[in-house]
């Protein structure tokens, strides 16, 4: 996906966003090995995600592509008719600590809505 925003988001501590961002995710989904979880429609997945924020200008875009962040993980999920709940173990694969990235591998819970 690729999205554009009007202004760079800032706080007193520095930048907290960008004018645009890109992201891509590769995901493999399968059933879970536990019968009790399958009974409730819970499935498992593994994923690799990549992305970055940037300013849509030639040199800034090229820098953003060279500084793409990556994370990987695995977890379980359940679809609730347009809403998806996930419990994942996430691992930062590539971050830019020299640019202020802070990483924290571990369990994450998320909710997502299908809107496209």
C-alpha positions in Angstrom: 0.0 0.0 0.0 1.1 3.6 -0.5 -0.6 6.5 1.2 0.1 10.3 1.1 -0.5 12.9 3.8 -0.3 16.7 3.7 2.2 17.5 6.4 5.1 16.0 8.4 3.8 15.1 11.9 5.9 16.4 14.7 6.1 16.5 18.5 8.6 18.1 20.9 10.7 14.9 20.7 11.0 14.9 16.9 9.2 13.5 13.8 6.4 11.0 14.5 5.3 10.5 10.9 5.7 11.6 7.3 4.0 13.0 4.3 3.7 9.5 2.8 4.4 5.8 3.7 4.6 2.5 1.9 4.1 -1.0 3.3 3.9 -4.5 2.0 3.2 -7.8 3.8 3.7 -11.4 2.7 1.5 -13.7 4.7 1.1 -17.5 4.8 -2.1 -18.7 6.6 -3.0 -22.2 7.7 -5.2 -24.0 10.2 -4.0 -24.5 13.8 -2.9 -27.9 15.1 -5.2 -27.8 18.1 -8.8 -29.1 17.5 -10.3 -26.9 20.2 -9.0 -23.7 18.4 -10.2 -24.9 15.0 -13.6 -25.5 16.5 -13.8 -21.7 17.1 -12.5 -20.7 13.7 -9.1 -19.7 14.9 -6.3 -20.0 12.2 -2.6 -19.4 12.3 -0.2 -17.4 10.1 3.4 -16.3 9.6 4.3 -13.0 8.0 7.0 -10.7 6.8 6.2 -6.9 6.7 8.2 -4.1 5.2 7.6 -0.3 5.1 8.7 3.2 5.8 7.6 6.8 6.0 9.0 9.4 3.6 8.6 12.7 1.9 7.6 12.2 -1.8 10.7 13.8 -3.4 13.2 11.9 -5.5 16.2 11.8 -3.1 14.0 11.4 0.0 12.1 8.5 -1.7 15.3 6.8 -2.6 16.6 7.1 0.9 13.3 5.7 2.3 13.6 2.7 0.0 17.2 2.1 1.2 16.1 2.4 4.9 13.1 0.1 4.6 12.2 -1.5 8.0 11.3 -5.2 8.2 9.5 -7.3 10.8 8.5 -10.9 10.9 6.2 -12.9 13.1 3.7 -15.6 13.6 0.5 -15.9 15.5 -3.2 -16.8 15.5 -6.2 -14.9 14.2 -10.0 -15.0 14.0 -12.2 -13.2 11.5 -15.4 -11.7 12.8 -17.1 -10.7 9.5 -15.2 -7.6 8.5 -13.2 -7.4 11.7 -10.1 -9.4 12.4 -8.5 -10.0 15.8 -4.8 -11.2 15.9 -2.4 -12.3 18.6 1.1 -12.3 17.2 4.7 -12.7 18.2 6.6 -10.0 16.3 10.4 -9.8 15.7 12.0 -6.7 14.3 14.3 -7.8 11.5 15.7 -4.5 10.3 15.4 -1.2 12.1 17.2 2.2 11.9 18.3 2.7 15.5 20.6 5.6 14.4 17.4 7.3 13.2 15.6 6.8 16.5 13.8 3.5 15.9 13.0 1.7 19.2 12.3 -2.0 18.8 10.6 -4.4 21.2 10.1 -8.0 20.1 7.2 -9.8 21.8 3.5 -10.5 21.8 1.1 -8.0 20.2 -2.7 -7.9 20.0 -4.3 -6.2 17.1 -7.7 -5.5 15.5 -8.2 -4.6 11.9 -11.2 -3.7 9.8 -11.6 -4.5 6.1 -12.4 -1.2 4.3 -11.2 -1.6 0.8 
